[in-house]
Amino acid sequence: MKRMKVYAFLGALVFPSYLLAAVTVPDSTSRKSVMLDEVVVTSYKEKKTLREVPASISSISLGDLNKKNLVDFKELSSYIPNLFLPDYGSKLTSPIYIRGIGSKLTPSVGLYVDGIPFFDKSVFDFDMNEVNRVEVLRGPQGTLYGRNTMGGIINVYTKNPLDYQGLTYKQMVGNYGQTQFSGSYYGKLSDRVGYAVSSRYKHNDGFFVNAYTGSEADNLNQISSKGKIQWKTESGWDGVFSVNYEYTDQGGYPYGLLDNTTGQIGDVNYNAYSSYRQGVLTSGLSMSYSFDDFVLKSVTGYQNLDDRQAIDQDFTAEAKAFVIQTQKQNQFSQELEMRSKDGKRFTWLNGLFGFYQTGKRMVLYTTQKDYDEPSYGLAAYHQSTLKDFLLKKLSLTVGARFDYEKAKQDYIVWKLSADQKEQIPD
């Protein structure tokens, strides 16, 4: 009987509500309907919408980049979950951490710009001018990419001159002497060939004052230029050739000594001017051909890094420790990829990757040390996916990877005596 009363009570609540809904006058308040744009992810090597990809991915579009005024790579940390790009005072050390995985030595997170891999942590903090989209994949991606993807991968895509044409100019002025000028032009030679050129200049006076000199310790001057040609042929070949150069001259290291007793950090106060200067040249050629059943792609990359660091390493007004370090690196990379076309029940991807890197580094402190650090590596990887496996919309994905890498270091330590210069072997 009690159960019947409860049902009757619930029915009494529902029934009047139904009648009330039937006679209610429609709300005349205007409501704006917003259709969200479909986000297509290309970093997964198969064009899928964001909700279809079985991975943790964040994507920032061109509209979001402009709305948030993101112009520096490190600013992505503020908008992408689980991504951390620390600032250690200069571009020399710019590691990437995803979900806490990363390293200040050999990167464990991959960075690709238009398919070209960036190898060294010193080149990760690059100019974001003319970027069209950024995609961040969390977790290992070693069966999809050739280099340093244990923690995840960041793919940066610049604007396509076949899709976008026009002239742009931007100027920004702010406090602390911040000034930015940028310009770009996108044009077409034909319906199948497009080109783009762009440049940007950035300056700020710095944010910390060196108490010893009374001037800013961390001023910045930076200029970058980019060129790009993109084409599509009637025979099925697609190609992109790009060249980027970036030069940075920044005051360095607004560090203060920590007082262990009080826990207070002292003022920036050192007698020798610290700085970091860096020049980075990056070029790449990407070619792809679409066969009837698969797509073949080749990506060739080259990067040159030339920098100089000068640092007052005691960070005091006394002349105790001053270090100069220079490095010159050349990296060559080649990636070959063969994958099935999208939209099939069984999809697969095979890839080969190889690189060769030369590195020469000099450290001058009490003595001079010269380092020669060549390295090379090869990798082969595979991933395949079977859709509708046992159940509808259930997919089975398997992958494998083989990696071989070799690095060595030769160094010379120079000592000065009263009458001769002595070379000490390893």
Secondary structure by P-SEA (a helix, b strand, c coil): caaaaaaaaaaaaaaaaaaaaaaccccccbbbbbbbcbbbbccccccccccccccbbbbbcaaaaaaaccccccccccccccbbbbbcccccbbbbbcccccccccccbbbbccccccccccccccccccccbbbbbccccccccccccccbbbbbbccccccbbbbbbbbbbbccbbbbbbbbbbbbccccccccccbbbbbbcccccccccccccbbbbbbbbbbbcccccccccccccbbbbbbbbbbccbbbbbccccccccccccccccbbbbbbbbbbbbbbbbcccbbbbbbbbbbbbbbbbbbcccccccccbbbbbbbbbbbbbbbbbbbcccccccccccbbbbbbbbbbbbbbccbbbbbbbbbcccccbbbbbbcccccccbbbbbbbbbbbbbbbbbbbbbbbcccbbbbbcc
